[in-house]
């Protein structure tokens, strides 16, 4: 299968780092495994430097690891690296890539001194970077510019399909608040459901473009999920982290107001450590309950109440049906044509969480009790925009009611900004609520 190098938005941020840093910091690209960190680092080094040296610490020989035990003589270090990797380095014109740097803590610690030397630029890539065993007994360098790499967003996915026209046109419709028409919206929704099925992991997108076979795409995604769960088992030998990861679709499908970790036997301080490690893996997005919905939600978040989403909805779709063998593309075909009988609300909610996070938004939600009822209103997401809070309700079909948004607007009239319903129908405005087709979430 031919491997493709996809265009990614992160590349522009890397250019900005190179031009502004001028060697004063190393660039650290962090992200989940298989998200494309190594590929973009090498692509960048090839294009933007006269030469580059790539050290992949997942396969590097012992002699390379040993070099970082003593870096008092940098001339010796650089000579050895050039001889081992058969690469000539040029002062201020070459880059050295530390790939999978979490496997070489001493190499990461050396960044402080390597950057101070200013001879070359340094690019680090890694996952699970903050896990205790990967930073034990080292000083984490402050001379790092850190960028997070996420799965391909919907616009990048369209680029991979050879389409650079659709998203700019949709942006114009969003900005002008003009509907597309039912026929065009249905076509846009079908295109977006393809993204929900394939997802934004480069290997899965590559397989789809190569084979156009959802069965083969599903195998790729299952392998990635198994890789993640193996990582969780290494991080947490009790197996609770992998169990919590597997349970994410089930928890969301129950439409509960929080992830109920106690149902799998986890609670207390240990639970917070497990959640922290899962977040460090960058395979999940966590939305915390905002106790006080205001522009400063981060300082009022309840870390004991949260919802968990996968960072990639394509992986989420596969995980949701992981207990079923993939047979004749039935599930995928029905999902693509929007004919699957089960409630797909949790799939759309995960997709919205993914798109909001990709845009740099912190994820928060809010619940508050209904009057004279033993139930709660729930606002799926809250966005802080200047000094206002924009509530978002996600629906898997057309809207019928928006009681939670109405109640939120009344309760917090002074704080409430633009209200949104994200759903599957065409763009429209009802009173002061903007109803957005889910594919336009990328503009929020």
N, C-alpha and C positions, 0 to 999 in steps of 0.2 A: 504494500500500500504506500503510495507516495505521500510523504509528509509535507504539509504546507506550512508556511510561515504567514500568520494572519496579521493584518494591520490592527494595532492596539492603541488606544488613546494614551496609555501610560508612556508611550514613546516620547510624546511631546513634553511630558514632565521630566523625562530623563534628559532631554535636550536642554531644558531650562536649568536643571541641576548642573550640567557640564559647563554651561555658559556663565552661570553666576558663582558656582563654587570655585572653579579654576583650581581644583585639587585640594582645597582647604577641608573638605569632608569626603568620606567615602559614601557611596550610594548603597543603601540597603533595601533590597526589594524583598518584601515578605508577602507570603500568601500561602494558601492551601497547596498541598501536593498536587501535581499535574495541572496547575492552573496556567502554566506557560512562563514561569519566571526564568528558567534557564534559557529558553529559546529567545526571549526578548533581550536578555543580557548579552548573549553572544551575537545576536543580530545587530544590536547597538554598537558593540565593540568592533565588529567587522566594518560597519558603515562610517563610524565617527572617529576612528583612530587609525594611525599608520600601521600598528600591529597590536596584537593582544595575546595574553597568555591566560589560558583557562585551566584552573585547578578544580576538578570535580572531587570533592572530599568523600563522596560515596564510593569512589573506586581508586582514589589516590594511593600510591604505594607508601609503605611505612617511612621511607626516607624523606618524603615530603612532609609528613606529620612531624618528624623529628626536627626538621629545620626550624620549626617555630618554638622549640624548647628554649632556644637561645638566639635572640635576634639582636645581640649587641653589635654584630658586624653585618650591616645591611648589604655592603658590597658583596660579601660572601653569599648571603642569602640570594641575591639577585643573579649572581653568576650561576649558582647551583640550579635555580629554577629555569634559567634559560637553557642550560645544558640538558636538564631532564626532559623539558618539553620542546626542545629544538625550536625555540622562538627567540628572535632578537628584539630586545626592548629599546625604545628610544625615549630619551628624557622629554617629558611633557607631551609626548606624542603617542604614548602607549597606555593600555589599560590592563590591569590584572583582575581577573574574575575569580572570586572565591565562591564556587557553586556548592550548595548544600553546606553552608558554613556552620550550621548548628552541629555538624558532626566533628568540627575541629574548633573547640572553644578557644584554644591557645592562639589559633590563627585570627580569630575574631578579636581577641584581646590585643593582638599585635597591631591592629588597625590604627590605634592612637599614635604609635611610633612611625608607622609607614606613611600616614598622612602628613605627619610633621616633616618627614624627609622631602616630600613634595616632588619626588622624581616622576612618579606615575599616578594615574587615576586608579581608583579601586571600586569595584562593583561587587557587592555581596548578595547572594540569594539564599533564602532559607525558609523553612517552615518549622513550626514548633519551637520558635526562637527563644521563648521565655520560659519554657518548661524547666523546672528546677535542675534536672540532671544535665541540661545543656548549658547552664550558666553558673554551675557550682564552682566555687574557687577561682573565678575569673572576674576581672573588672570589665564591665560592659563599657565599651568606648562611647564617649559623648560626641566624638567626631564623626557621626553618622547622619546623613540625611535619609529619612525613612519614607518609603513609599509602599503602600499596600496594593497588591495586584489582586483583582477580583475576577471571577469568570467573565467571559465576554458579555457585555451588556447587549440590549436588543439592537442598538445601532451598529455595534461591531459585528453582530450576527448577520445583519443585513449586508454589511460590507463583505463578509465572507461569502455570501451568496451572490456577490457581484452587483449589489443594488446600493448605490449611493444617492439615489433620487428620492426614495420614499420618505425617509425621516425628515429631511428639510421641508418637504411639502406638508407633512403632518405637523411640524413645528409652526408653520405659517397658519394652519387651521387652528391650532391651539391658541396662538397669540391673538388671532382675530376672533376667536370664539365662534367659529362658523362650523356647522355640521357638515359631514361628508356625504350624507345620504345613506339610506339603509343598505343598498346593494354594495356600495364601496366599503361601508363599515363591516359588512359580513366578510368581504374578501380580506380586509385588514385583520379581522379577528382570526380568520383561518391561518393567515401568515403568522400571527402571534402565537397561536396554539402550536404551530410547528416549532417555534422557539421554546415553548414550555416543554415540549416532548424531547427535543434534541439537547437543549440546554446550551450553556456557554463554555463548557470544558473543551479546550482545543482538540483533544483526541476524539471526542464524540462528534464534534463538528466536522473534523477531517474524515471520519468514517462515513458520516452521512453524505458528504460531497463525493466520496469515492465510490460508495456502493449503493446509495439511495435505498438502503435496506434497514428498516427500523430494528429488526432482529439483531443485526450486527452492531448497531448503535447501542442497543440495550446491553449487549455483552460487554462493550467497552465501559459503560457506566457502572455495571455491576462490579467489574474488576476494580474500578476506582473506589466504589463504596467499600468493597472488601479491604482494600488498602487502608482506607480511613479507619475502619473498625479494628484492623490489626494494630494500627498506631494507638488507638484508644486502649487496647488491651495491654500494650507495652507501658503506656502512661499510668494506667490504673489496673493493676493485676486482679482486682476483685471482679472486673468485668462490668461494673456499674456504668462507666462512661459509655461503653459500646452499647449497653442496653438502653441508656437514655437517648443515644443517637438514633438507634433503630426505632424507638417509640415516638419520634417527632411527628410523623404523619398521623399516627393514631391519636395523639394528644390534640392536634389541630382539628382533626375531623370530628372530634367530640364537641367542638365549639365551647370549650371551657374557658373561663376567664384567666386561667394561668396554666403553666406546665405543672402537673401534679407529680413531682418526683417521688413522693411518698408511696405512690402506687407501685413503684418498682423497688421499694425498700431503701430509699435514700433520703437523708434529711440532715439538718444541722450544719455545723462548720465544715464537715467533710464534703457535704453537698456543694458548698460555695467553692471549695478547692477544685472539685470535679468540673463545675461550670467554668471556672477560670481557665482550666487546662483545655477544655473544649473550645472556649473562645480563642485561646492562644493558637489553636490549630487552624483557625480561620476557615473552618469548614461549616461553621454555623453563624447565624446572626441572632442576637438576643434583643428582644424588645422588653424594656422594663416598665413597670407600672409607674406612672407619674402621679405622685400623691397630690401635687399642686401644679395643675397644668398652667404653666406660665413660660415666659421666654427662658427662664433658668431651670428647665426641667431636670437637667443632669444633677443638680444639687438637691433635687427633691424626689429622686427616683428611689423606689422601694426595691432593693436588690433581692428581696425574698419572694417577690412576685414578678414573674416574667413569662414570656412566651419564647419558644425557640423555633427558628426556621433554618433551613439549609441555605447556604450561600448560593447554590445553583438549583434552579427549579427543575432542570432536566434530571439531575440526580435525585431530587425530591420525588419526581414522578416515578422513577424506577424504584426508589426505596418504598414508596407507598404500595407498590405491587410486587415487592420482593418475594413474597411468599408464594407467588404464582410463577410457573414456568412460562417463558415467553413462547406463545403458540400462534403462528400464522399472522402475527401483527394485529390480532383482533383488538386488544386494548388500545393500541396506538391508533389504529384506524378509526375507532369510535371516538377517541379523544379528539383526534384531528377534525373529525366532522361534527363534533359537539353532540354526539348521540349516546354517550355513555350514561347509563341510568342513574348512577350514584351522584350524590351531591359533590360538585367540584369546587365548592367555595374555598376549601382549604388549599387547593392548588393555586387558585388565583391570589389568595392571601399571601402565600409564600412568594409568588412572582412579584407582587407589589412590594413586599419587604426587601426582596433582592434589588429591585430597581431603585427604591428609596436609598438603600445603603450604598449602592454603586454611585449615586449622586452626592455622597458625602453626608447624608443625613443620619443622625443618631436616631435609633428606633425607640419610640415610647407609645404606650397605649393608656387608656383611662377607663375606669368603671366607676359608676356611682349609682346608689339605690334609687329605684322608682318609688314614687309616692304611693302609699297604700298597696304595696305589692311586695312579695318576697322574692323579687328578682332585681337584676341590675340593668341599667343602660350600659352599653359598651361602645366606645369609640376605638376603632381598630388601630389607628395610627394618629399621632399628633406631630405636626411640624412647627418648629419655631421660625417665624418669619418676622424679623425686626422685633418689635415689642408685642407682637400678636401670636396667637396659637391657632394653627389651621387644623381643624379636625377632619379625619378621613374615615369614611365607611366603605368597606369593600363588599361587593355583591357579585355572585357568580352568574347572574342573569340580568334581567331588567329590574328596575327599582319598583317597589310597591309603596313602601313607607320609608321614612327616614327619621323615626322617632328619636333615636339617640342623638343625631345631629341637632334636631330641634331643641331637645332638652338641654344639650350642652350649650347651645347658643343662648338660651334663656338664663341658665345658671351662671355663665361666664360671659355675659354680653360685653363687658368692658375689655376682656382679654381676647375674645374670639375674633379671628380673622376670617379669611375666605374659607368656606366650607365646601368639601368635595365628596361626591359619591363616585367611586371607581367601579365600573361595571362593564357589561359586554355590549351595550347598545351604543348608539351614535352620540356624539357630543351634543349637549344641550344645556340650557340654563333654566332652572325652575326657581322662581323668586330669586333668592340670593345664593342658591346652591348650584355649583357647577358640576354637572354630571359628565365624567370623563370616561371614554373607552379605555380599557386597561392598558393598551399599548401606549397611551399618552402619558402614563405615569412617569416616563423617562424625562418629562419636561418639568417635573415638580422639584 
